[in-house]
């Protein structure tokens, strides 16, 4: 069991590292004229198709789900992934990216509370300490300042809730279905839903006017594989081997990874405060990795 949990922790941390590279791809597509929600639509729909192909090759029977579980998959795709994406990009529009990121990474708090209520997980001192370290680390990495509005705070907290709900809904789904089935239906549903909010006519027009369509489609494919297919498969596989609350805290390695990618790849400056934040996030992971001693 201990070895299984350790493997789950590693898979989730690696997923967070892949997610941390998302800004590199999003910035490039934004530079081509696509809005953030349109980028999300391209990413979600492409990933949904890829997941469907993987499931078709690996386990065609995995497409079979019980009608009574359809609401669960709708919740995963729409209430979690699509809701999180729309809230997060709205928060970025209303506030600075740093403030939006701080609110996004309230997700471990939401997950821990919801996991206690719905999954009957036990709250431990170890989890609380790791949670506090991870959140403070995210605040330090993201930075302070910028305009703040009541609506911005609400949608920012909504992004954290939606982001965290994937762990809760995913845990229920994984009790009945394989990780491949869960991720496939999640992204297919989220992709279909994203088309409705991404101004599809404008999106199609922008794609048609792109000078190098093969290059664009290739980059969109790469974006989906690196920032969605690989990390979500790893995260879902990891979630199947650990608790939802622990998974949410481990995933906070993402903002630290994003900061490092920004520094080494995008040439962004990194201050001593951000470095301290990165160290605190990794310290939180170390705290969670230490096996609690069983009381006699």
N, C-alpha and C positions, 0 to 999 in steps of 0.2 A: 504493500500500500504506500509506504514512504517513497519507494522508487517511482511509483506511478504518479504521486503528487509532485515529485521533483521534476519529472518530465513535463507535466502539465505547466508548472511554473516557467520552465525554459521556453516552451512553445509560446506562451503568452508574452513573455519578454521579447522574444524575436518578432512576434506580431507587432508589438509596440514600436520596435525599431523600423519596421517596414512602413508603418503608418506615419512615422516621423518624417519620412521622405516626401510626403504628400505635397508639401508646399512647393517643391521644385517643379512638379508636374502641373500643379494648378496655376502657378505664376506664368508658365509658358503658354498654357491655353488661354489664360486671361489676356496675355499679350497679343493673341491672335483675334481678340474681339469677343470671345465668349464670356457671358456673365458667369458668376460663381455657381448659380443654380443650374445653368446650362452645362457647366463642367460636371456638376454632380450628376445630372441626367445622363450624360455621355458615359460617365464612369459606372453608374449603377446599371444601366441597360446592357452595356457591353459585358460587365461582370456577370450579370444574370444569364446571358447567353453562354458564356464560358462555363459557368457552373453547371448549366443544363447539359452541355456537351460532355463535361467530365462525368456527370451522373449517368448519362446515357451509355457511356463506354464502360464505366466501372460497375454500375448496378442499375440496369433499366427498371427493375422492380421498385427501386427507390422513389420513383415518381408517384407510387401509390400511397395516398394518405387517406385517413378516415374523414368522412364529411364533418364529423363533430369537431375535428381538429383544425378545420379551415379558419375559424376565428383566431386561433393561436398564431397561425402563419400570417394572417392579415395584421395581427398586432405586431409581429416581428418586422414585417416589411414596411407597414405604414406608420404605426404608432412609435416604433423604435427608430429604424434606419432613416426613413424619409422625414419623419417629424424632427429628428435630431438634426438632419442636414439643413432643412428649411430654417429652423430656429437659429442654428449656428451662423448661417450666412446672413440672416437678418440682423443678428446681434453685431456682426462685423460691420454691417452697413450703418447701424445706429451708433456704435461706439468704436473705440480703438480695438485693434486685433488683440492686444495684450489683455484688455479688460474682458473681451469676449472669451478668450482662452481661459482666464481665471474662472469664469462662471461655468464654462464647459467642464472643467475638471473638478466641479462639485459632484461629478457622477459617482465617485466611490462612496460619498456620503449617502446619496440616494440609494445606491445598491445595497449598502450595509443595512440601512433602515428597512428597505423593502424585503431584503433577504431574511431579516429577523421576523418580519410580519408574515410573509408568504411561504418562505422556505424553511422556517423554523431553525435557522442557523444560530449558533451561540455567539454572543459577543464576548470577546476576550481582550485582556489588556494588550496583548501582542498586536491584535488587529487595530485597536484604537490608536496605539502609539504609531504604528506604520501609517495609518490613515492621516494622522496629524502631520507627520513628517512629509508624506507625499503631497498633501495639499499645500503646506507651506513652501515646499520645493517648487511646486507649479506656480505659486504666486511670485516667487523670486525669479523664476525663469521667465515668466511672462512679463514682469515689470509692472509699474504703477503708472497712474496718470491718465489723462484723456477725458473726454466728455462722457458723462453717465446720465442716463434717463431712466425713468420708472419702467417704460415699455422695454427699453434695452435690457434692463436687469431681469425682467420677467421672461423675455425670450431667451436670454442667456442662461438662466436657470432651467428653462425648458429644454435647451440643448443638452445640458448636463443630465436631466431626467431621461430624455430620449436615448442618450448615449448609454446610460446605465441600465435602461430597461432591456437592452439586448441580452445582458447577463441573466436577468430574471426570466424573461420569456424563453431565452435559449436553454436555460436549465430545465424548464418544463418540457420543451420540445425534445431535448436530447434523451429524456427518459423513455421516449417512444420511437424516435427516429435517429438515423445515422447523421453524423455531422454534415455529410454531403447533401442529404435530403434537406436538412435545416437551412444550410446556406443557399442552396439552389432556389428554394421557394421564397426565402427572405429577399433575395436580390431580384428575382423575377417580379415579385409583387412591388417592391420598392421602385424598380425601374419603370414599370407600367404607371405607377402613381406619379413618378417624377416627370413623366412626359406631359401630364396635365398642368403642371405648375412651371414648366420651363419655357413657355411661349414656343411651342413646337414649330409654328410657321417661321418665326424669326430664326430659330435654331437651324432649320432645314435650309433657309436662305443663306445663312452664314457658311454652312458646310458647302453649299453649291458654289459660293463665290471664292472659296479657298483655292489659291493657285495650285498647290500641291496636295490633291486629295489623298493619294496613296500615302504620302508622308504624314498627313493629318490622321488618317485612319490607323496607321501604324503606331503613332504616338498615343492615340486614345487607347489602343489595345495594350500598349506597354503600361500606360497609366493604370488601367483596370487590373492588370496582372500584378503589378508591384504594390499598388495602394489598396486593392480590394481582394482579389482572388487569393493570393498567398497569405496575407495577414489574417483575413477572416477565417480561412480554413485552419490556420495555425491556432487562432484564438478559440474557435469552436472546438477543435480537438483538445486544446488545453482546458477549456471550460468543462469538458467531459471527464477531466482528471483532477479537478480541484473545486473549491467552493466559489460561488459567484462573488462574494465579498472580497475574497483574496484575489480573484482574477481582476476585479476592477482596480484594486490598488496596484497590482503588478503592471497593469496597462498604462499607468501614469508615467512609465518610462518614455512614452511618446513625446511629450513636450521637451524633455531633456534631449532626446534624439533629434527632434526638429531643430533645436538650438544648435546642436553640433553640426547638422547638415547645413544649416544656414551659414555657419562660420567657415566650414571647410569647402563647401560646394558653391555657395552663393556669395561668399566674401563678406558676410555681415559681421559687424563688430560684436564682441561678446565681453561683457563686463564682469567684474569680480562677484557682483550680486547674482548674476545668472549662473556663474560657476558654482557658487554656494548652493543655489537651487538644484542644480544637476546632482551635486553630491548628496543632497538631502533625499532626492528621489531614489537614488541608488541605495542610500542608507535604509530607506523604507523597505526596499526589496530585500535587503539583507536581513532586516528584522523579521520579515515574513518567512524567510527561508530557514530561520533557526527553529528547529523543532522544539515545541514546548515539552518540558519534562513532565512525565506522568506522575501525578501525586500518589504517594503510597496509600 
